[in-house]
Amino acid sequence: MNFTLRIPDYYKAEIEALKGNVSINQFIVNALGEKIASLKTMDYLEERAKRGSTDHMLEILNNVPDVEPADEKDRL
């Protein structure tokens, strides 16, 4: 599939700085793939959130022991 794309001039310097040593075409294809993945992830998370339950979450959190972390690295 081929598209003719008109990219505003104000993006040119930014694209050139960010694209590294790949072609502008490959940069745009990768950016498009990332955007599609991001939108699919948002749809997935919204669907999962609809199935969630605050009561179930609180039930799980109530089972967490109220103790200080054993390892110094685990402290906030």
All heavy atoms as a GROMACS GRO file, in nm:
protein
  609
    1MET      N    1   0.085  -0.116   0.000
    1MET     CA    2   0.000   0.000   0.000
    1MET      C    3   0.090   0.123   0.000
    1MET      O    4   0.184   0.132   0.078
    1MET     CB    5  -0.088  -0.004   0.127
    1MET     CG    6  -0.181   0.110   0.137
    1MET     SD    7  -0.285   0.112   0.287
    1MET     CE    8  -0.334  -0.056   0.310
    2ASN      N    9   0.059   0.218  -0.083
    2ASN     CA   10   0.137   0.341  -0.091
    2ASN      C   11   0.048   0.461  -0.066
    2ASN      O   12  -0.067   0.465  -0.110
    2ASN     CB   13   0.200   0.355  -0.231
    2ASN     CG   14   0.308   0.255  -0.255
    2ASN    OD1   15   0.387   0.227  -0.166
    2ASN    ND2   16   0.312   0.199  -0.374
    3PHE      N   17   0.101   0.558   0.005
    3PHE     CA   18   0.033   0.683   0.031
    3PHE      C   19   0.128   0.798   0.001
    3PHE      O   20   0.248   0.788   0.025
    3PHE     CB   21  -0.007   0.696   0.180
    3PHE     CG   22  -0.117   0.603   0.220
    3PHE    CD1   23  -0.088   0.486   0.287
    3PHE    CD2   24  -0.249   0.635   0.193
    3PHE    CE1   25  -0.190   0.400   0.326
    3PHE    CE2   26  -0.351   0.550   0.232
    3PHE     CZ   27  -0.321   0.432   0.298
    4THR      N   28   0.072   0.906  -0.049
    4THR     CA   29   0.148   1.030  -0.060
    4THR      C   30   0.120   1.106   0.069
    4THR      O   31   0.005   1.125   0.107
    4THR     CB   32   0.103   1.112  -0.181
    4THR    OG1   33   0.125   1.034  -0.298
    4THR    CG2   34   0.180   1.241  -0.191
    5LEU      N   35   0.225   1.147   0.135
    5LEU     CA   36   0.211   1.210   0.265
    5LEU      C   37   0.262   1.353   0.258
    5LEU      O   38   0.369   1.379   0.204
    5LEU     CB   39   0.296   1.131   0.364
    5LEU     CG   40   0.257   1.124   0.508
    5LEU    CD1   41   0.113   1.083   0.528
    5LEU    CD2   42   0.347   1.025   0.579
    6ARG      N   43   0.186   1.444   0.314
    6ARG     CA   44   0.231   1.583   0.324
    6ARG      C   45   0.262   1.610   0.470
    6ARG      O   46   0.172   1.613   0.554
    6ARG     CB   47   0.125   1.678   0.273
    6ARG     CG   48   0.104   1.665   0.125
    6ARG     CD   49   0.010   1.770   0.074
    6ARG     NE   50  -0.014   1.744  -0.067
    6ARG     CZ   51  -0.113   1.794  -0.134
    6ARG    NH1   52  -0.200   1.873  -0.074
    6ARG    NH2   53  -0.128   1.767  -0.260
    7ILE      N   54   0.388   1.626   0.499
    7ILE     CA   55   0.431   1.650   0.636
    7ILE      C   56   0.466   1.798   0.648
    7ILE      O   57   0.545   1.850   0.569
    7ILE     CB   58   0.553   1.563   0.671
    7ILE    CG1   59   0.516   1.416   0.654
    7ILE    CG2   60   0.603   1.593   0.810
    7ILE    CD1   61   0.632   1.322   0.666
    8PRO      N   62   0.409   1.868   0.746
    8PRO     CA   63   0.440   2.010   0.762
    8PRO      C   64   0.590   2.034   0.782
    8PRO      O   65   0.660   1.953   0.844
    8PRO     CB   66   0.363   2.050   0.888
    8PRO     CG   67   0.255   1.947   0.901
    8PRO     CD   68   0.313   1.820   0.845
    9ASP      N   69   0.638   2.144   0.726
    9ASP     CA   70   0.780   2.177   0.733
    9ASP      C   71   0.832   2.185   0.876
    9ASP      O   72   0.947   2.152   0.903
    9ASP     CB   73   0.807   2.312   0.664
    9ASP     CG   74   0.792   2.302   0.512
    9ASP    OD1   75   0.804   2.189   0.459
    9ASP    OD2   76   0.767   2.406   0.449
   10TYR      N   77   0.746   2.227   0.970
   10TYR     CA   78   0.793   2.242   1.107
   10TYR      C   79   0.829   2.109   1.172
   10TYR      O   80   0.892   2.106   1.276
   10TYR     CB   81   0.695   2.321   1.193
   10TYR     CG   82   0.551   2.272   1.193
   10TYR    CD1   83   0.510   2.169   1.275
   10TYR    CD2   84   0.458   2.332   1.109
   10TYR    CE1   85   0.378   2.125   1.275
   10TYR    CE2   86   0.326   2.289   1.109
   10TYR     CZ   87   0.287   2.185   1.192
   10TYR     OH   88   0.157   2.143   1.192
   11TYR      N   89   0.793   1.997   1.113
   11TYR     CA   90   0.834   1.866   1.165
   11TYR      C   91   0.968   1.819   1.108
   11TYR      O   92   1.028   1.727   1.161
   11TYR     CB   93   0.729   1.759   1.135
   11TYR     CG   94   0.607   1.765   1.221
   11TYR    CD1   95   0.480   1.761   1.164
   11TYR    CD2   96   0.615   1.772   1.359
   11TYR    CE1   97   0.366   1.766   1.242
   11TYR    CE2   98   0.502   1.776   1.438
   11TYR     CZ   99   0.378   1.773   1.379
   11TYR     OH  100   0.265   1.776   1.455
   12LYS      N  101   1.013   1.881   1.000
   12LYS     CA  102   1.131   1.831   0.930
   12LYS      C  103   1.255   1.822   1.020
   12LYS      O  104   1.319   1.717   1.029
   12LYS     CB  105   1.163   1.916   0.809
   12LYS     CG  106   1.281   1.863   0.731
   12LYS     CD  107   1.315   1.947   0.611
   12LYS     CE  108   1.433   1.880   0.542
   12LYS     NZ  109   1.493   1.960   0.442
   13ALA      N  110   1.289   1.928   1.088
   13ALA     CA  111   1.409   1.929   1.173
   13ALA      C  112   1.396   1.828   1.286
   13ALA      O  113   1.492   1.757   1.320
   13ALA     CB  114   1.434   2.069   1.229
   14GLU      N  115   1.276   1.817   1.342
   14GLU     CA  116   1.254   1.722   1.451
   14GLU      C  117   1.270   1.578   1.404
   14GLU      O  118   1.333   1.495   1.469
   14GLU     CB  119   1.113   1.742   1.510
   14GLU     CG  120   1.116   1.751   1.659
   14GLU     CD  121   0.979   1.784   1.716
   14GLU    OE1  122   0.906   1.866   1.658
   14GLU    OE2  123   0.950   1.726   1.821
   15ILE      N  124   1.211   1.548   1.288
   15ILE     CA  125   1.223   1.413   1.233
   15ILE      C  126   1.370   1.382   1.203
   15ILE      O  127   1.419   1.273   1.237
   15ILE     CB  128   1.136   1.396   1.106
   15ILE    CG1  129   0.989   1.396   1.145
   15ILE    CG2  130   1.172   1.268   1.031
   15ILE    CD1  131   0.893   1.401   1.026
   16GLU      N  132   1.439   1.474   1.141
   16GLU     CA  133   1.580   1.452   1.108
   16GLU      C  134   1.662   1.426   1.234
   16GLU      O  135   1.750   1.340   1.236
   16GLU     CB  136   1.637   1.572   1.032
   16GLU     CG  137   1.587   1.586   0.890
   16GLU     CD  138   1.635   1.476   0.797
   16GLU    OE1  139   1.739   1.412   0.825
   16GLU    OE2  140   1.567   1.454   0.696
   17ALA      N  141   1.632   1.496   1.342
   17ALA     CA  142   1.708   1.480   1.466
   17ALA      C  143   1.676   1.348   1.534
   17ALA      O  144   1.763   1.288   1.598
   17ALA     CB  145   1.677   1.596   1.560
   18LEU      N  146   1.554   1.300   1.521
   18LEU     CA  147   1.511   1.180   1.594
   18LEU      C  148   1.528   1.050   1.517
   18LEU      O  149   1.537   0.944   1.578
   18LEU     CB  150   1.363   1.194   1.632
   18LEU     CG  151   1.330   1.303   1.733
   18LEU    CD1  152   1.179   1.318   1.746
   18LEU    CD2  153   1.392   1.271   1.868
   19LYS      N  154   1.533   1.056   1.386
   19LYS     CA  155   1.527   0.934   1.307
   19LYS      C  156   1.653   0.849   1.311
   19LYS      O  157   1.649   0.731   1.278
   19LYS     CB  158   1.489   0.964   1.162
   19LYS     CG  159   1.600   1.024   1.078
   19LYS     CD  160   1.552   1.044   0.936
   19LYS     CE  161   1.662   1.092   0.848
   19LYS     NZ  162   1.764   0.995   0.818
   20GLY      N  163   1.764   0.907   1.356
   20GLY     CA  164   1.889   0.829   1.359
   20GLY      C  165   1.933   0.797   1.218
   20GLY      O  166   1.922   0.879   1.128
   21ASN      N  167   1.980   0.673   1.198
   21ASN     CA  168   2.029   0.638   1.064
   21ASN      C  169   1.931   0.548   0.989
   21ASN      O  170   1.971   0.458   0.919
   21ASN     CB  171   2.169   0.576   1.072
   21ASN     CG  172   2.176   0.464   1.173
   21ASN    OD1  173   2.085   0.447   1.252
   21ASN    ND2  174   2.283   0.387   1.171
   22VAL      N  175   1.801   0.574   1.006
   22VAL     CA  176   1.700   0.506   0.926
   22VAL      C  177   1.637   0.609   0.832
   22VAL      O  178   1.647   0.729   0.855
   22VAL     CB  179   1.589   0.438   1.012
   22VAL    CG1  180   1.647   0.334   1.103
   22VAL    CG2  181   1.509   0.540   1.089
   23SER      N  182   1.572   0.560   0.728
   23SER     CA  183   1.508   0.652   0.634
   23SER      C  184   1.386   0.718   0.699
   23SER      O  185   1.331   0.666   0.797
   23SER     CB  186   1.464   0.576   0.509
   23SER     OG  187   1.358   0.487   0.540
   24ILE      N  188   1.348   0.830   0.643
   24ILE     CA  189   1.228   0.898   0.694
   24ILE      C  190   1.107   0.805   0.676
   24ILE      O  191   1.020   0.798   0.763
   24ILE     CB  192   1.206   1.033   0.623
   24ILE    CG1  193   1.315   1.131   0.668
   24ILE    CG2  194   1.068   1.089   0.651
   24ILE    CD1  195   1.310   1.266   0.601
   25ASN      N  196   1.102   0.732   0.566
   25ASN     CA  197   0.993   0.638   0.543
   25ASN      C  198   0.986   0.535   0.657
   25ASN      O  199   0.879   0.511   0.712
   25ASN     CB  200   1.012   0.567   0.409
   25ASN     CG  201   0.898   0.473   0.379
   25ASN    OD1  202   0.787   0.516   0.353
   25ASN    ND2  203   0.926   0.343   0.383
   26GLN      N  204   1.101   0.476   0.690
   26GLN     CA  205   1.102   0.375   0.796
   26GLN      C  206   1.067   0.437   0.930
   26GLN      O  207   0.997   0.377   1.011
   26GLN     CB  208   1.239   0.307   0.804
   26GLN     CG  209   1.241   0.187   0.898
   26GLN     CD  210   1.144   0.078   0.854
   26GLN    OE1  211   1.139   0.041   0.739
   26GLN    NE2  212   1.066   0.028   0.949
   27PHE      N  213   1.113   0.558   0.954
   27PHE     CA  214   1.080   0.629   1.078
   27PHE      C  215   0.928   0.647   1.091
   27PHE      O  216   0.869   0.620   1.195
   27PHE     CB  217   1.150   0.766   1.080
   27PHE     CG  218   1.118   0.849   1.200
   27PHE    CD1  219   1.185   0.827   1.320
   27PHE    CD2  220   1.021   0.948   1.196
   27PHE    CE1  221   1.156   0.904   1.433
   27PHE    CE2  222   0.991   1.025   1.307
   27PHE     CZ  223   1.059   1.002   1.425
   28ILE      N  224   0.864   0.688   0.981
   28ILE     CA  225   0.720   0.711   0.984
   28ILE      C  226   0.645   0.579   0.999
   28ILE      O  227   0.546   0.570   1.074
   28ILE     CB  228   0.676   0.788   0.858
   28ILE    CG1  229   0.732   0.931   0.865
   28ILE    CG2  230   0.524   0.790   0.844
   28ILE    CD1  231   0.716   1.012   0.739
   29VAL      N  232   0.690   0.473   0.931
   29VAL     CA  233   0.627   0.342   0.944
   29VAL      C  234   0.636   0.294   1.089
   29VAL      O  235   0.538   0.244   1.146
   29VAL     CB  236   0.691   0.240   0.847
   29VAL    CG1  237   0.647   0.098   0.880
   29VAL    CG2  238   0.656   0.274   0.704
   30ASN      N  239   0.754   0.311   1.152
   30ASN     CA  240   0.770   0.271   1.292
   30ASN      C  241   0.681   0.354   1.384
   30ASN      O  242   0.620   0.301   1.477
   30ASN     CB  243   0.916   0.284   1.336
   30ASN     CG  244   1.005   0.179   1.273
   30ASN    OD1  245   0.957   0.077   1.225
   30ASN    ND2  246   1.133   0.206   1.272
   31ALA      N  247   0.674   0.484   1.359
   31ALA     CA  248   0.589   0.572   1.441
   31ALA      C  249   0.443   0.532   1.428
   31ALA      O  250   0.369   0.529   1.527
   31ALA     CB  251   0.608   0.718   1.400
   32LEU      N  252   0.401   0.497   1.307
   32LEU     CA  253   0.264   0.453   1.286
   32LEU      C  254   0.236   0.323   1.360
   32LEU      O  255   0.132   0.308   1.425
   32LEU     CB  256   0.239   0.435   1.136
   32LEU     CG  257   0.100   0.392   1.092
   32LEU    CD1  258  -0.005   0.494   1.135
   32LEU    CD2  259   0.097   0.373   0.941
   33GLY      N  260   0.329   0.230   1.355
   33GLY     CA  261   0.315   0.104   1.427
   33GLY      C  262   0.305   0.126   1.577
   33GLY      O  263   0.223   0.062   1.645
   34GLU      N  264   0.386   0.216   1.630
   34GLU     CA  265   0.381   0.247   1.773
   34GLU      C  266   0.246   0.308   1.811
   34GLU      O  267   0.190   0.276   1.916
   34GLU     CB  268   0.494   0.342   1.811
   34GLU     CG  269   0.631   0.276   1.810
   34GLU     CD  270   0.743   0.374   1.842
   34GLU    OE1  271   0.715   0.482   1.902
   34GLU    OE2  272   0.857   0.343   1.808
   35LYS      N  273   0.194   0.397   1.728
   35LYS     CA  274   0.065   0.461   1.756
   35LYS      C  275  -0.048   0.358   1.754
   35LYS      O  276  -0.135   0.358   1.842
   35LYS     CB  277   0.038   0.571   1.653
   35LYS     CG  278  -0.089   0.647   1.678
   35LYS     CD  279  -0.085   0.721   1.810
   35LYS     CE  280  -0.210   0.804   1.829
   35LYS     NZ  281  -0.205   0.882   1.952
   36ILE      N  282  -0.045   0.268   1.656
   36ILE     CA  283  -0.147   0.163   1.648
   36ILE      C  284  -0.141   0.075   1.773
   36ILE      O  285  -0.244   0.044   1.835
   36ILE     CB  286  -0.131   0.080   1.520
   36ILE    CG1  287  -0.170   0.163   1.398
   36ILE    CG2  288  -0.214  -0.049   1.527
   36ILE    CD1  289  -0.132   0.101   1.265
   37ALA      N  290  -0.020   0.036   1.814
   37ALA     CA  291  -0.004  -0.047   1.934
   37ALA      C  292  -0.054   0.026   2.058
   37ALA      O  293  -0.120  -0.033   2.144
   37ALA     CB  294   0.143  -0.087   1.951
   38SER      N  295  -0.027   0.154   2.065
   38SER     CA  296  -0.071   0.235   2.179
   38SER      C  297  -0.224   0.240   2.187
   38SER      O  298  -0.283   0.222   2.294
   38SER     CB  299  -0.014   0.376   2.166
   38SER     OG  300  -0.065   0.460   2.265
   39LEU      N  301  -0.289   0.262   2.074
   39LEU     CA  302  -0.435   0.269   2.072
   39LEU      C  303  -0.496   0.133   2.105
   39LEU      O  304  -0.597   0.126   2.178
   39LEU     CB  305  -0.484   0.318   1.935
   39LEU     CG  306  -0.450   0.464   1.904
   39LEU    CD1  307  -0.486   0.495   1.758
   39LEU    CD2  308  -0.520   0.559   1.998
   40LYS      N  309  -0.438   0.026   2.054
   40LYS     CA  310  -0.488  -0.108   2.086
   40LYS      C  311  -0.472  -0.137   2.235
   40LYS      O  312  -0.560  -0.198   2.297
   40LYS     CB  313  -0.415  -0.214   2.003
   40LYS     CG  314  -0.458  -0.221   1.861
   40LYS     CD  315  -0.376  -0.328   1.789
   40LYS     CE  316  -0.455  -0.394   1.680
   40LYS     NZ  317  -0.380  -0.501   1.615
   41THR      N  318  -0.361  -0.095   2.292
   41THR     CA  319  -0.337  -0.116   2.434
   41THR      C  320  -0.439  -0.039   2.517
   41THR      O  321  -0.493  -0.092   2.615
   41THR     CB  322  -0.193  -0.073   2.472
   41THR    OG1  323  -0.102  -0.152   2.398
   41THR    CG2  324  -0.167  -0.089   2.620
   42MET      N  325  -0.468   0.084   2.478
   42MET     CA  326  -0.568   0.162   2.551
   42MET      C  327  -0.704   0.094   2.544
   42MET      O  328  -0.775   0.084   2.646
   42MET     CB  329  -0.578   0.304   2.494
   42MET     CG  330  -0.460   0.393   2.530
   42MET     SD  331  -0.440   0.415   2.709
   42MET     CE  332  -0.593   0.493   2.752
   43ASP      N  333  -0.742   0.046   2.427
   43ASP     CA  334  -0.870  -0.026   2.414
   43ASP      C  335  -0.872  -0.149   2.504
   43ASP      O  336  -0.972  -0.175   2.572
   43ASP     CB  337  -0.894  -0.069   2.269
   43ASP     CG  338  -0.924   0.048   2.176
   43ASP    OD1  339  -0.954   0.158   2.227
   43ASP    OD2  340  -0.917   0.029   2.053
   44TYR      N  341  -0.763  -0.224   2.505
   44TYR     CA  342  -0.754  -0.345   2.587
   44TYR      C  343  -0.767  -0.310   2.736
   44TYR      O  344  -0.842  -0.374   2.810
   44TYR     CB  345  -0.622  -0.416   2.560
   44TYR     CG  346  -0.592  -0.528   2.657
   44TYR    CD1  347  -0.657  -0.651   2.645
   44TYR    CD2  348  -0.502  -0.511   2.761
   44TYR    CE1  349  -0.631  -0.754   2.734
   44TYR    CE2  350  -0.475  -0.612   2.850
   44TYR     CZ  351  -0.540  -0.734   2.837
   44TYR     OH  352  -0.515  -0.834   2.927
   45LEU      N  353  -0.694  -0.207   2.780
   45LEU     CA  354  -0.697  -0.169   2.921
   45LEU      C  355  -0.834  -0.116   2.963
   45LEU      O  356  -0.881  -0.144   3.073
   45LEU     CB  357  -0.588  -0.067   2.951
   45LEU     CG  358  -0.445  -0.119   2.942
   45LEU    CD1  359  -0.345  -0.006   2.961
   45LEU    CD2  360  -0.420  -0.230   3.042
   46GLU      N  361  -0.899  -0.041   2.874
   46GLU     CA  362  -1.033   0.008   2.905
   46GLU      C  363  -1.131  -0.108   2.918
   46GLU      O  364  -1.217  -0.108   3.007
   46GLU     CB  365  -1.078   0.108   2.798
   46GLU     CG  366  -1.007   0.241   2.809
   46GLU     CD  367  -1.036   0.334   2.692
   46GLU    OE1  368  -1.110   0.295   2.598
   46GLU    OE2  369  -0.984   0.446   2.694
   47GLU      N  370  -1.119  -0.207   2.830
   47GLU     CA  371  -1.206  -0.325   2.837
   47GLU      C  372  -1.181  -0.402   2.967
   47GLU      O  373  -1.274  -0.446   3.034
   47GLU     CB  374  -1.182  -0.414   2.716
   47GLU     CG  375  -1.283  -0.523   2.699
   47GLU     CD  376  -1.426  -0.474   2.685
   47GLU    OE1  377  -1.450  -0.370   2.620
   47GLU    OE2  378  -1.515  -0.539   2.743
   48ARG      N  379  -1.054  -0.419   3.004
   48ARG     CA  380  -1.021  -0.489   3.129
   48ARG      C  381  -1.073  -0.412   3.249
   48ARG      O  382  -1.121  -0.470   3.346
   48ARG     CB  383  -0.869  -0.506   3.143
   48ARG     CG  384  -0.805  -0.610   3.055
   48ARG     CD  385  -0.845  -0.752   3.094
   48ARG     NE  386  -0.822  -0.784   3.233
   48ARG     CZ  387  -0.723  -0.854   3.282
   48ARG    NH1  388  -0.632  -0.904   3.200
   48ARG    NH2  389  -0.711  -0.878   3.410
   49ALA      N  390  -1.064  -0.280   3.245
   49ALA     CA  391  -1.110  -0.197   3.357
   49ALA      C  392  -1.260  -0.213   3.378
   49ALA      O  393  -1.308  -0.213   3.493
   49ALA     CB  394  -1.075  -0.051   3.334
   50LYS      N  395  -1.335  -0.230   3.270
   50LYS     CA  396  -1.480  -0.249   3.282
   50LYS      C  397  -1.513  -0.377   3.358
   50LYS      O  398  -1.616  -0.386   3.423
   50LYS     CB  399  -1.544  -0.254   3.144
   50LYS     CG  400  -1.548  -0.122   3.073
   50LYS     CD  401  -1.607  -0.140   2.934
   50LYS     CE  402  -1.592  -0.015   2.852
   50LYS     NZ  403  -1.635  -0.035   2.713
   51ARG      N  404  -1.424  -0.477   3.347
   51ARG     CA  405  -1.449  -0.605   3.414
   51ARG      C  406  -1.399  -0.605   3.558
   51ARG      O  407  -1.422  -0.700   3.632
   51ARG     CB  408  -1.380  -0.719   3.337
   51ARG     CG  409  -1.434  -0.736   3.197
   51ARG     CD  410  -1.386  -0.862   3.128
   51ARG     NE  411  -1.251  -0.904   3.157
   51ARG     CZ  412  -1.155  -0.919   3.067
   51ARG    NH1  413  -1.179  -0.892   2.941
   51ARG    NH2  414  -1.036  -0.961   3.102
   52GLY      N  415  -1.329  -0.500   3.596
   52GLY     CA  416  -1.271  -0.493   3.730
   52GLY      C  417  -1.375  -0.466   3.838
   52GLY      O  418  -1.486  -0.423   3.812
   53SER      N  419  -1.334  -0.492   3.961
   53SER     CA  420  -1.424  -0.472   4.074
   53SER      C  421  -1.346  -0.408   4.189
   53SER      O  422  -1.244  -0.461   4.232
   53SER     CB  423  -1.480  -0.607   4.118
   53SER     OG  424  -1.530  -0.599   4.249
   54THR      N  425  -1.397  -0.296   4.236
   54THR     CA  426  -1.333  -0.229   4.350
   54THR      C  427  -1.336  -0.318   4.473
   54THR      O  428  -1.237  -0.327   4.547
   54THR     CB  429  -1.403  -0.095   4.380
   54THR    OG1  430  -1.398  -0.014   4.262
   54THR    CG2  431  -1.335  -0.022   4.494
   55ASP      N  432  -1.447  -0.387   4.495
   55ASP     CA  433  -1.458  -0.475   4.610
   55ASP      C  434  -1.354  -0.587   4.604
   55ASP      O  435  -1.291  -0.620   4.704
   55ASP     CB  436  -1.598  -0.536   4.619
   55ASP     CG  437  -1.703  -0.433   4.656
   55ASP    OD1  438  -1.667  -0.330   4.717
   55ASP    OD2  439  -1.821  -0.454   4.623
   56HIS      N  440  -1.334  -0.645   4.486
   56HIS     CA  441  -1.236  -0.751   4.471
   56HIS      C  442  -1.094  -0.698   4.495
   56HIS      O  443  -1.012  -0.763   4.561
   56HIS     CB  444  -1.248  -0.814   4.332
   56HIS     CG  445  -1.160  -0.932   4.313
   56HIS    ND1  446  -1.065  -0.938   4.212
   56HIS    CD2  447  -1.148  -1.048   4.382
   56HIS    CE1  448  -1.002  -1.054   4.220
   56HIS    NE2  449  -1.050  -1.122   4.322
   57MET      N  450  -1.066  -0.578   4.443
   57MET     CA  451  -0.935  -0.518   4.465
   57MET      C  452  -0.909  -0.496   4.614
   57MET      O  453  -0.802  -0.528   4.666
   57MET     CB  454  -0.923  -0.385   4.392
   57MET     CG  455  -0.791  -0.314   4.417
   57MET     SD  456  -0.794  -0.135   4.396
   57MET     CE  457  -0.922  -0.082   4.504
   58LEU      N  458  -1.008  -0.442   4.684
   58LEU     CA  459  -0.992  -0.416   4.828
   58LEU      C  460  -0.976  -0.546   4.906
   58LEU      O  461  -0.900  -0.552   5.002
   58LEU     CB  462  -1.109  -0.334   4.880
   58LEU     CG  463  -1.117  -0.190   4.828
   58LEU    CD1  464  -1.247  -0.124   4.872
   58LEU    CD2  465  -0.996  -0.110   4.871
   59GLU      N  466  -1.046  -0.650   4.863
   59GLU     CA  467  -1.033  -0.781   4.926
   59GLU      C  468  -0.890  -0.833   4.913
   59GLU      O  469  -0.831  -0.883   5.010
   59GLU     CB  470  -1.131  -0.878   4.861
   59GLU     CG  471  -1.132  -1.016   4.920
   59GLU     CD  472  -1.229  -1.107   4.844
   59GLU    OE1  473  -1.339  -1.059   4.807
   59GLU    OE2  474  -1.192  -1.223   4.822
   60ILE      N  475  -0.833  -0.817   4.795
   60ILE     CA  476  -0.694  -0.861   4.772
   60ILE      C  477  -0.598  -0.777   4.857
   60ILE      O  478  -0.508  -0.830   4.923
   60ILE     CB  479  -0.658  -0.852   4.623
   60ILE    CG1  480  -0.735  -0.959   4.545
   60ILE    CG2  481  -0.508  -0.868   4.601
   60ILE    CD1  482  -0.726  -0.944   4.396
   61LEU      N  483  -0.616  -0.646   4.857
   61LEU     CA  484  -0.527  -0.559   4.933
   61LEU      C  485  -0.537  -0.584   5.083
   61LEU      O  486  -0.438  -0.567   5.156
   61LEU     CB  487  -0.556  -0.412   4.902
   61LEU     CG  488  -0.515  -0.365   4.763
   61LEU    CD1  489  -0.557  -0.220   4.741
   61LEU    CD2  490  -0.365  -0.380   4.741
   62ASN      N  491  -0.652  -0.624   5.131
   62ASN     CA  492  -0.667  -0.655   5.273
   62ASN      C  493  -0.587  -0.778   5.314
   62ASN      O  494  -0.560  -0.798   5.433
   62ASN     CB  495  -0.815  -0.674   5.308
   62ASN     CG  496  -0.888  -0.543   5.318
   62ASN    OD1  497  -0.827  -0.440   5.347
   62ASN    ND2  498  -1.017  -0.545   5.293
   63ASN      N  499  -0.548  -0.861   5.218
   63ASN     CA  500  -0.468  -0.980   5.248
   63ASN      C  501  -0.318  -0.952   5.254
   63ASN      O  502  -0.240  -1.039   5.291
   63ASN     CB  503  -0.494  -1.090   5.144
   63ASN     CG  504  -0.634  -1.145   5.154
   63ASN    OD1  505  -0.689  -1.155   5.262
   63ASN    ND2  506  -0.691  -1.181   5.041
   64VAL      N  507  -0.278  -0.830   5.218
   64VAL     CA  508  -0.136  -0.795   5.220
   64VAL      C  509  -0.095  -0.770   5.365
   64VAL      O  510  -0.159  -0.691   5.434
   64VAL     CB  511  -0.109  -0.670   5.134
   64VAL    CG1  512   0.036  -0.626   5.143
   64VAL    CG2  513  -0.149  -0.695   4.989
   65PRO      N  514   0.012  -0.835   5.411
   65PRO     CA  515   0.054  -0.814   5.550
   65PRO      C  516   0.100  -0.669   5.573
   65PRO      O  517   0.162  -0.608   5.486
   65PRO     CB  518   0.169  -0.912   5.568
   65PRO     CG  519   0.199  -0.971   5.438
   65PRO     CD  520   0.096  -0.929   5.340
   66ASP      N  521   0.070  -0.618   5.689
   66ASP     CA  522   0.107  -0.481   5.725
   66ASP      C  523   0.240  -0.484   5.802
   66ASP      O  524   0.243  -0.466   5.924
   66ASP     CB  525  -0.003  -0.417   5.809
   66ASP     CG  526   0.021  -0.270   5.833
   66ASP    OD1  527   0.102  -0.210   5.758
   66ASP    OD2  528  -0.039  -0.215   5.927
   67VAL      N  529   0.348  -0.509   5.727
   67VAL     CA  530   0.482  -0.516   5.787
   67VAL      C  531   0.579  -0.432   5.705
   67VAL      O  532   0.555  -0.405   5.588
   67VAL     CB  533   0.534  -0.663   5.793
   67VAL    CG1  534   0.446  -0.747   5.883
   67VAL    CG2  535   0.542  -0.723   5.656
   68GLU      N  536   0.685  -0.392   5.769
   68GLU     CA  537   0.788  -0.317   5.699
   68GLU      C  538   0.863  -0.410   5.603
   68GLU      O  539   0.880  -0.529   5.632
   68GLU     CB  540   0.889  -0.259   5.800
   68GLU     CG  541   0.833  -0.146   5.884
   68GLU     CD  542   0.806  -0.021   5.800
   68GLU    OE1  543   0.888   0.014   5.714
   68GLU    OE2  544   0.698   0.038   5.821
   69PRO      N  545   0.911  -0.357   5.490
   69PRO     CA  546   0.986  -0.440   5.396
   69PRO      C  547   1.115  -0.492   5.462
   69PRO      O  548   1.180  -0.421   5.539
   69PRO     CB  549   1.021  -0.345   5.283
   69PRO     CG  550   0.930  -0.228   5.298
   69PRO     CD  551   0.891  -0.223   5.440
   70ALA      N  552   1.149  -0.617   5.432
   70ALA     CA  553   1.269  -0.680   5.492
   70ALA      C  554   1.396  -0.622   5.431
   70ALA      O  555   1.496  -0.605   5.500
   70ALA     CB  556   1.264  -0.830   5.469
   71ASP      N  557   1.392  -0.586   5.305
   71ASP     CA  558   1.511  -0.538   5.234
   71ASP      C  559   1.505  -0.386   5.222
   71ASP      O  560   1.401  -0.330   5.188
   71ASP     CB  561   1.518  -0.605   5.097
   71ASP     CG  562   1.648  -0.577   5.025
   71ASP    OD1  563   1.727  -0.492   5.072
   71ASP    OD2  564   1.672  -0.643   4.922
   72GLU      N  565   1.616  -0.321   5.245
   72GLU     CA  566   1.624  -0.175   5.235
   72GLU      C  567   1.585  -0.128   5.095
   72GLU      O  568   1.528  -0.021   5.078
   72GLU     CB  569   1.766  -0.129   5.269
   72GLU     CG  570   1.782   0.021   5.278
   72GLU     CD  571   1.706   0.084   5.395
   72GLU    OE1  572   1.692   0.018   5.500
   72GLU    OE2  573   1.663   0.198   5.381
   73LYS      N  574   1.613  -0.207   4.992
   73LYS     CA  575   1.583  -0.168   4.854
   73LYS      C  576   1.434  -0.163   4.827
   73LYS      O  577   1.390  -0.101   4.731
   73LYS     CB  578   1.649  -0.267   4.756
   73LYS     CG  579   1.798  -0.262   4.759
   73LYS     CD  580   1.856  -0.367   4.667
   73LYS     CE  581   2.007  -0.373   4.679
   73LYS     NZ  582   2.065  -0.479   4.599
   74ASP      N  583   1.354  -0.230   4.908
   74ASP     CA  584   1.210  -0.234   4.888
   74ASP      C  585   1.137  -0.117   4.954
   74ASP      O  586   1.017  -0.103   4.940
   74ASP     CB  587   1.151  -0.366   4.939
   74ASP     CG  588   1.189  -0.482   4.852
   74ASP    OD1  589   1.218  -0.462   4.733
   74ASP    OD2  590   1.189  -0.596   4.903
   75ARG      N  591   1.209  -0.035   5.025
   75ARG     CA  592   1.146   0.079   5.094
   75ARG      C  593   1.129   0.195   4.998
   75ARG      O  594   1.207   0.216   4.908
   75ARG     CB  595   1.231   0.123   5.214
   75ARG     CG  596   1.241   0.016   5.320
   75ARG     CD  597   1.332   0.064   5.433
   75ARG     NE  598   1.364  -0.046   5.521
   75ARG     CZ  599   1.288  -0.083   5.623
   75ARG    NH1  600   1.179  -0.019   5.649
   75ARG    NH2  601   1.323  -0.186   5.697
   76LEU      N  602   1.022   0.274   5.020
   76LEU     CA  603   0.999   0.392   4.938
   76LEU      C  604   1.081   0.508   4.988
   76LEU      O  605   1.112   0.525   5.099
   76LEU     CB  606   0.851   0.430   4.939
   76LEU     CG  607   0.759   0.329   4.874
   76LEU    CD1  608   0.615   0.376   4.887
   76LEU    CD2  609   0.792   0.314   4.727
   0.00000   0.00000   0.00000
